Structures are given as structure tokens and as C-alpha cells.
Amino acid sequence: MKPAPFDWLQARTVDEAVGALVAAEGDALVVAGSQSLGPMLNLRLVQPSLLVDIRGIEGLLAVDEADDGAAGPAITYGSLVTHAAIEDGRVADGTNGLMPQVARGIAYRAIRTCGTIGGSVCHADPAGDWGTALTLLSATALIEGPAGRRAVPIEGFFLGPFGTVLAPGDLLVGLRVPRLPPGTRWAYEKCCRKPGEFAESIVGMLRNEAQGTCRIVVGANGGAPVVIDDRGILRDGFDPVRARAALASAGLDGDPYLLKLHLAMMQRAALEVSTQVPGGRR
């Protein structure tokens, strides 16, 4: 199939893009890497009257390192930064290798070269990597809209499968990612039928013994990433009973097969953070 007819606007500024989205009154979509939107257009799963091309907005490629006072040191990635740029280390990384590893496992190199971090987040595919990874990292989405710019914690950005807080006229312009504190260990495990395929289960884990913190995020669960803050799961290495109870409490025990996958990925992540050198990769 081929797309239904649509108009095309090559936006040169964020204001121009937002203005076009507002004028379209919800009947426009933003195009960047087009790794998800392209197939959806061809299958006529979406039929917008206008596509707003933001690839010419240079500011959306910027990467800014700053210490934002009370929020602490962080790196802000423009929404057009590609997976490959993160994978190759062409942009700053404050996550001690976590973000490059996540990028490296997304689909295939051709897709990583074109696909963008902002596009992936806005698509909000439950099996997408950046939703889980950025939730694990407590990132913040920076959104430009008719009323100006606002910052939304990533946990409040995803409403469900393929659903976000973005309203007609809103444009995701960046993602602010806090630097991991010294001594933080991390793991990111996912199960795919073969490399490059959509994940059936994703588990990300952060552990900082000095701060007494443990953060676990379960993705590819059919909805928004689920956060589990329970240090007890890592008691004696890994507590499967407590992990199962946490997944059940989050409503992730409905499918016995997927429950086993989530538990297996959680156990792998627990093993990795327990054998990792603090502040460095194994």
C-alpha cells in the first residue's frame, strides 16, 4: 500500500513547527527519522493531512551538559539525536555506558542511523528501549507547545501503549538525563526471539549501595514502563519470591509465560549488578 495524500512542511524553527501543529488542529504528525512513521503511513494506519518535517531544526541536534542546581548534573539530548550517535559515543554520556549499550541493541544499524531518541519516545511502543531506559534513569521530557516550554518527568510522559501526554501542538524538543551518581551499578537485560527483533521483556536496574538505593524498571509489558523500588529483591543476590510478588503487585502476572520472562530478565540483571565493579563496566 501507499500513504493517503498529505501535505508536507519543512520546518526550520521550533516555533514554526509548533505553529503548524497548532494550525492543523490535531490532524498533523511530526516526521524525523521516520523508522516507525514511514511503515504506518504506508499501511494507512495513520492518515494525517500534514507532515511537519523537523529534520532541518539544528537546535534539536544539540547536546548540552549542565548542572541545573538542585536537579544536579545532567545531559540534555535534543530530540533529533540518533541511536547511532549515542551508540558510537559521538555525544556525551553521563550513564557510564548504559545509554550506548541500550542504543546498540535497538533493531539494526540502518535503523539506528536514522532513528531518533525523540521519535522513539514519542512513538511510545511498549517494546521500545528508550522508554524503559529513560524511565530507569529518571529522565525529564522537555516539551514546546502553544503555551511555551514545560518539563514533564518521564514517568508521567507515557500514558500507555502508543500514548503520551503530548497534546496537539506539542513538540518534544529534548530529554534531560541526570548523570549517574558515583558508585552506581547498572544492568539492562532484554529478551528477543532474535537480535534486532521487538523485545518480549526488558528489565533495567540501578543499584547504589552507598546511597542504599535500588531502582528496577520493567518494560515490554504491553503498557508504560513499570517502576519497582524494592531493595529487598536483591537480598542475598536475588529473591525470586519477592520479585514475583512485586510483579504481581504491578499487575504483570496475568500471562504465565511473560511473568517467567520478566523474572528471568530480573534475575540476570541482579546477577550483573552484583558482579559489576562500582563505577565501571565488567
Secondary structure, DSSP 8 states (H G I E B T S, - for coil): ------EEEE--SHHHHHHHHHHTTT-EEEESS-TTHHHHHHTTS---SEEEE-TT-GGGG-EEEEE-GGG-EEEEEETT-BHHHHHTT-S--SSTTHHHHHHHTSS-HHHHHH-BHHHHHHHT-TT-HHHHHHHHTT-EEEEEETTEEEEEEHHHHEEETTEES--TT-EEEEEEEE---TT-EEEEEEEESSTTS-EEEEEEEEEETTTTEEEEEEESSSSS-EEE--GGGGTTS--HHHHHHHHHHTT--SSHHHHHHHHHHHHHHHHHHHHS-TTS--
